[in-house]
């Protein structure tokens, strides 16, 4: 964040004011009167400060941080008219890319330097996210629900790159730290309304203020709805936020409460050729997620003296999430789905059904074989093979709580200055998770009709050797306690050495209430992980125009309950909602080296250039061993992310600001591994003359990690024509990437058994915004995203396609292969980007 010295919204400890005095022209001796007048006549320089720890309490000048730190304010986010934090990061922060695997604007995967923060269970999480010092990575899967972070309330956001150990678990590629508004930083009242494409409407309200005795308050609310640009894809957000605080001379307290109740539809990936026919089409429906969250955080700080400050917080978070997904039943693919036979017709008649075919079993498949599915559910006779649809439901309840405290101090030893931090944190959680699957059939509109009957639920009781049990019932308790310390040593006014480290101890206890352990396939198990992660860095400010930095740091993450419960090759599971027995996994440990330079020129131009390398040891990989997606987690060996980041911001003329950010990323596997490759044309079965059936591929050292583009360029231009008009244009250009299933990069479609490219294509998307302020406090705005209506994709995977070219369900695709088998067609599924989307709005503020 950026604030000017003397701004009433800035409350820095005395030791920080002393340590940065030279930067603003302060001295120990009283200045002459002429000098005082000269200082008053000129504008003081801007000091950009960032927090080097999750808890606030110590902000250090950015030039003293040995990394390419990026920061933004709430005003920056507001100027882009971004719907949520993830959208702003994707458009404006260097090195950040998105995978829209879920197909919902509030449920994207955020990637930075090849590491991910995702709302999807089963995604390896490599970024930590904090809100006012509270870790937002949820204990079950370390997922991050972006829809639970209200954009309106963000005061500042800082992206700390690398494996900074001070930010704790999951900080493998970086940490995102968000601070919220209060009555001092955001006084006044604002009301905003907007409406636009695809039924998008939203209303926001915020108000804040303070009294002379230090009492302050801030309240915000947001209501959002859209029908969505894809078929059957509405979303609703309901968010409330409130903060009340008291500030005295040396002490500050605040209590934050937040509530969210969101209904999101994410229709996921679609087969590549189906997208070419209809960009808004979906594979199956419904795919719904409901997130409900209550958050409380009590935070405080106390300046013990001019050189010592204590900061702490205690929080409680309750999250209830449920999903309802209509999916293709992979077990029915390739099975006989002909008209009902004599026994099945009798079962239908006994149950009172009429209108079913009475001509007997025939090889003329019906497009949607509902009658045979119903008959087999009624008789509990192989419904897993005869029903082509599944209704998958999950429910997760998480209770997360903890506390943290830290001391920040300024010390001098032998003429060398030290900015010290000592802290401790404790986080605990209780989680309950259950899953069920209900058989049904696919309708012509791709919706799923679930059925009731003896064999309706996939609980392993049907009379079939292929029976499977999709039930999951898991309770998990986890806790992590940590100790951390940091010392920024002022070797000279221009040179600062940073030493830091953190020790984490994590325990995860799982209990399976479907198959209590110890027993084969049980999820029950107790696990303990601990690790100390160090860091060292050096900065040298040669002048205002040039600062050099270099550093090395280490971070780690412990396997989550979902990974520990899905790690047995003997009993593989299907993600994201199933588990199996659990051999113990190792922690992922990441070591990052980073170096670069940055600077300013005549205050009209700032720039940065840096390089980095992050090596993962014992990285976690989901190894699929079944064409329907069953598999298990295992420690993979080594992976590497390395690259270059460059940025430039300039003010070439009055009212103009232009910027450019370039990120080059080389993300590769560094160890060999054999994984499922049934969707890949280079798999072992295809090589043996049986294309389209099960097979494996081999990952080789040097193969690229999928879904991570090698080149990303972001450009922006802002023009404030006058006090009333402001225009904003930005562009995001990205190269393509391999999809999941094409880890070896050798997939070549033949158009018969394998279709689709196995890659996403490169793209460039432009966004245009405008603000008009006819008078103080009133603003009209307009935003057009994807200005030129570019069709682009951001992710994908290889898999079996259940639908033919005409869109009908195909049980046994033709032709037969050389072995006489009727294999499934393997296709490329892609995550489509949103088409041109426009909205307009009005905002009225008063009392600011």
C-alpha positions, -999 to +999 in steps of 0.1 A: +000+000+000+011+036-005+005+064+019+022+097+025+039+105+058+015+125+079-017+110+064-041+105+094-049+070+080-013+059+086-003+048+121+033+036+121+052+028+152+078+053+163+107+029+155+095+027+119+094+064+116+129+066+129+142+039+106+128+057+075+135+092+086+163+098+061+139+089+033+117+119+040+143+144+049+141+142+087+172+149+108+181+149+145+189+186+146+163+214+144+163+228+109+168+264+101+137+285+093+145+287+056+149+250+055+116+245+072+099+267+047+116+248+018+105+215+032+069+228+035+069+241-001+080+208-017+059+176-018+072+148+004+081+116-014+058+086-013+070+056+008+056+023-002+055+000+029+045-037+031+039-061+059+066-089+061+044-110+084+007-121+083-001-101+114+000-063+110+021-043+133+054-039+114+054-023+080+088-020+063+097+000+032+094-020+001+130-015-009+141-034+022+123-066+011+145-090-009+118-100-033+096-087-061+067-076-038+036-064-056+009-043-038-024-026-046-050-006-028-088-008-027-089+022-049-068+004-075-093-025-075-123-001-077-108+016-108-108-017-127-144-024-118-134-060-109-161-082-096-138-099-071-102-101-059-093-130-082-104-110-113-082-081-103-052-103-097-056-119-131-057-086-149-032-065-131-007-085-110+024-097-128+028-135-130-008-143-120-028-165-144-062-183-140-077-217-149-114-215-151-119-252-146-150-248-125-166-224-151-178-198-126-162-163-123-160-166-085-144-201-085-113-198-106-079-213-099-053-185-093-018-195-104+013-175-094+048-187-105+033-221-112+017-225-078-021-225-072-048-213-048-080-230-058-115-235-045-115-271-058-108-301-035-079-322-047-060-293-063-025-291-048-024-258-030+008-238-031-002-202-022-013-190+012-040-163+016-045-141+047-072-117+057-062-093+085-037-119+097-061-148+096-052-177+072-081-182+047-068-216+033-095-239+046-084-268+068-101-294+045-080-294+014-064-260+020-088-246-006-095-209-010-131-197-016-127-164-034-164-157-032-161-154+006-138-123+003-159-092-003-142-069-028-158-038-013-140-041+020-105-045+007-082-016+018-049-031+005-035-063-009+001-074-010+015-104-029+047-116-012+065-139-037+086-170-030+086-195-002+086-169+026+085-190+058+069-163+079+036-169+062+034-205+073+020-235+056+012-235+018+036-206+011+054-225-016+051-199-044+038-169-026+015-154+000-014-130-005-021-107+024-054-087+024-062-059+049-097-046+053-111-011+057-120+006+090-137+038+101-104+058+099-093+047+065-128+048+049-150+074+064-183+083+048-211+064+031-214+050-004-242+033-024-236+015-057-259-001-082-250-019-115-266-039-142-254-056-174-250-086-197-265-120-189-288-107-162-261-092-140-274-070-113-257-059-081-260-035-052-233-025-027-234-004+005-206+008+028-204+033+056-177+041+081-167+068+106-150+076+138-153+098+169-127+120+187-124+094+215-111+068+190-142+047+185-146+038+148-169+016+127-172+003+092-201-017+077-205-031+042-230-052+023-231-067-012-259-085-031-250-099-066-269-120-091-263-130-127-279-156-149-245-165-164-234-166-200-234-204-202-265-226-202-280-230-167-253-211-148-268-186-124-249-173-094-260-154-063-237-137-037-249-123-003-221-108+018-221-088+050-191-072+068-188-052+099-159-039+120-159-018+152-128-006+170-113+017+196-080+035+192-063+051+222-028+067+224-009+034+225-036+007+221-059-003+193-087-030+194-111-041+167-137-068+163-146-079+128-177-100+118-184-113+083-211-134+068-216-149+034-243-171+018-235-178-018-250-200-044-227-207-074-231-227-105-200-239-122-207-261-152-171-270-157-153-282-188-169-290-222-157-311-251-137-291-276-159-298-307-191-291-287-177-257-278-171-250-315-208-257-322-221-237-292-197-217-270-223-215-242-230-252-241-223-274-210-215-311-206-240-320-179-261-301-154-266-293-125-233-283-110-241-262-079-221-251-049-234-234-018-210-217+005-221-203+039-195-187+062-194-169+095-162-152+105-152-134+137-118-118+144-107-099+175-075-081+168-054-057+189-021-039+192-002-021+219+028+001+217+047-009+249+072+019+242+086+038+212+106+007+202+084-023+211+049-032+198+027-062+204+001-073+179-023-103+182-056-117+172-080-145+179-105-158+154-133-182+148-146-193+114-175-216+105-179-228+069-207-250+055-204-260+019-226-283-001-224-294-038-248-310-061-233-323-094-251-341-122-225-363-139-221-390-165-218-424-149-185-435-164-192-472-155-221-472-180-198-461-209-192-490-232-220-511-216-252-525-232-279-499-228-305-514-251-343-515-246-355-534-214-358-571-216-386-593-203-375-593-166-370-555-167-404-549-183-420-569-156-403-549-129-414-517-145-450-529-147-450-540-110-438-505-100-467-489-120-447-475-149-463-473-183-451-461-218-419-481-219-409-501-250-425-535-252-407-549-283-380-566-263-343-561-261-328-549-293-294-536-304-310-503-315-299-482-286-322-454-276-305-420-273-314-418-236-320-453-221-341-442-191-363-474-189-335-499-185-319-476-159-352-474-139-357-512-142-323-520-128-326-495-100-359-511-090-344-546-090-309-535-077-294-554-106-263-537-121-277-501-120-240-489-120-238-503-156-273-495-169-278-459-156-258-433-175-263-405-150-252-399-114-263-373-089-232-366-067-238-348-034-213-336-008-216-317+024-187-302+044-187-285+078-156-268+090-150-252+123-117-233+123-103-213+152-070-200+164-049-172+178-016-155+171+007-129+187+039-112+178+063-086+192+080-061+168+110-042+182+137-018+171+171-024+186+207-011+181+238-032+187+272-018+181+258+009+158+238-016+137+200-013+136+177-043+139+139-046+132+130-077+151+098-098+150+090-127+173+057-145+169+037-176+176+004-189+162-020-218+168-047-229+144-071-258+149-101-272+131-128-298+132-142-311+099-171-333+089-174-345+053-199-368+037-207-378+001-233-399-017-240-408-053-275-415-067-281-433-100-302-416-127-304-410-164-294-382-187-321-361-204-319-345-238-310-312-222-280-328-204-297-326-170-298-357-147-330-372-133-321-391-101-341-422-092-354-438-060-355-475-054-335-504-038-304-498-060-307-460-064-276-452-043-241-462-051-234-478-018-218-511-029-249-533-023-260-540-059-256-575-072-227-569-095-190-578-094-184-542-106-203-527-076-186-497-061-193-477-029-194-440-034-203-432+002-178-412+022-181-403+059-151-386+074-144-366+106-111-349+108-093-329+135-062-309+127-040-284+145-009-265+137+012-245+161+041-223+149+070-202+161+086-176+139+112-149+140+127-123+117+155-097+119+160-069+093+196-058+099+205-023+088+241-029+078+242+006+064+216+032+054+215+015+019+221-021+028+197-044+047+201-081+056+170-101+064+171-134+084+140-153+093+126-187+100+094-205+111+088-239+128+055-256+120+041-287+138+009-301+123-013-331+133-042-345+113-065-372+128-090-388+105-119-410+115-140-429+090-176-435+102-185-456+071-156-480+074-141-476+109-105-486+111-082-503+113-096-521+082-088-523+045-099-491+028-106-472+060-098-435+062-090-437+099-055-426+107-034-402+128-006-382+111+020-358+124+043-334+104+069-309+115+094-288+097+116-257+102+119-233+072+147-206+070+152-176+048+179-151+041+178-120+019+199-089+011+189-055-004+212-027-015+197+007-024+224+022-046+202+052-052+165+060-057+170+049-093+184+014-084+179-012-057+194-046-059+181-077-040+187-114-037+174-140-014+169-177-006+139-191+013+121-223+021+085-232+026+065-264+032+030-277+034+016-308+051-007-332+033-044-324+039-071-348+051-083-353+015-048-362+003-041-385+033-074-402+027-067-408-009-032-422-011-035-460-013-028-475-048-046-506-038-079-487-032-079-457-055-104-429-051-121-405-075-116-368-069-127-344-058-152-362-036-140-397-027-113-412-005-096-445+001-071-460+026-042-439+035-005-448+035+013-418+050+025-391+027+055-367+031+054-330+034+061-309+003+092-287+008+100-259-016+132-239-018+132-206-038+161-185-050+153-150-062+174-120-074+166-088-092+166-051-094+141-022-093+141+015-092+126+049-101+136+076-126+126+112-119+094+100-101+077+095-135+089+060-141+093+029-120+106-005-131+116-040-119+134-070-133+139-103-115+146-140-119+135-169-096+138-206-093+116-228-070+124-265-065+098-288-050+108-319-031+083-347-025+057-328-046+022-343-045+007-356-077-027-372-083-019-404-102-050-417-121-050-454-129-085-457-144-102-440-174-130-429-152-107-408-131-100-431-102-065-428-087-045-418-056-021-391-043+016-399-041+048-380-034+061-374-069+097-366-064+108-332-078+093-304-098+107-270-107+093-236-115+117-209-128+113-177-147+117-140-153+095-112-142+097-076-156+075-046-150+073-009-160+050+019-149+054+054-164+036+087-166+045+100-200+022+130-199-001+148-175-031+126-168-016+095-184-003+063-167+009+033-187+022+000-175+035-033-188+042-066-170+059-096-186+062-131-170+081-160-185+076-193-167+093-227-171+074-252-150+086-288-154+086-322-138+121-332-127+114-369-119+100-398-139+065-412-132+040-436-149+005-423-148-029-430-164-029-419-200-061-434-214-070-401-230-036-396-246-029-409-281+006-419-271-004-443-243+007-479-240-026-494-253-025-473-284+011-484-290-001-520-287-028-516-313-058-510-289-064-472-292-091-457-271-088-482-242-069-480-209-033-472-211-005-454-193+020-426-202+054-419-188+063-384-175+100-377-182+122-351-165+118-319-184+081-324-194+060-294-187+035-292-159+000-288-175-022-257-174+007-232-169+014-209-198+050-201-206+045-164-215+020-138-201+020-101-210-002-076-193-005-040-206-025-011-192-032+025-200-051+050-178-061+085-190-076+111-167-089+135-193-100+160-167-116+161-132-148+144-146-136+117-171-113+088-166-106+059-191-089+026-184-078+000-210-059-032-202-048-063-221-039-098-209-021-120-235-011-156-227+005-184-246-012-218-246-005-248-224-009-286-222-041-298-206-042-324-178-036-359-193-011-346-217+017-343-192+042-359-217+032-334-244+029-362-270-008-363-276-017-363-313-054-367-322-064-391-350-099-378-353-114-413-346-103-427-312-087-394-300-101-360-307-090-325-297-055-309-296-046-317-259-036-280-255-052-246-249-045-219-275-028-186-269-050-155-267-052-118-260-081-102-242-088-065-239-109-048-212-122-012-213-136+009-185-148+045-181-157+067-151-177+100-153-180+123-122-204+151-130-201+164-094-185+156-061-196+123-047-214+111-078-198+086-103-212+068-133-191+040-147-191+014-175-170-017-181-166-040-211-146-071-206-133-091-236-139-060-257-133-078-290-153-109-280-124-133-283-131-170-279-103-184-256-097-212-231-078-212-199-075-249-190-086-284-198-081-322-196-083-353-217-111-377-210-138-401-223-166-384-243-200-398-236-218-379-264-217-383-301-213-355-328-251-349-327-250-344-289-268-377-281-255-401-254-234-429-271-230-461-252-207-479-275-188-456-299-177-470-333-156-481-351-140-511-335-102-511-330-078-537-343-086-560-314-123-559-322-131-538-291-155-509-292-134-483-273-146-450-259-137-419-278-112-399-259-116-361-263-101-328-252-123-310-227-117-272-223-126-244-199-141-216-221-135-180-213-164-155-210-175-137-242-179-099-243-196-088-211-206-053-204-222-035-174-229+000-163-234+015-128-237+044-106-221+052-072-230+080-048-208+089-019-213+114+009-197+123+042-162+114+030 
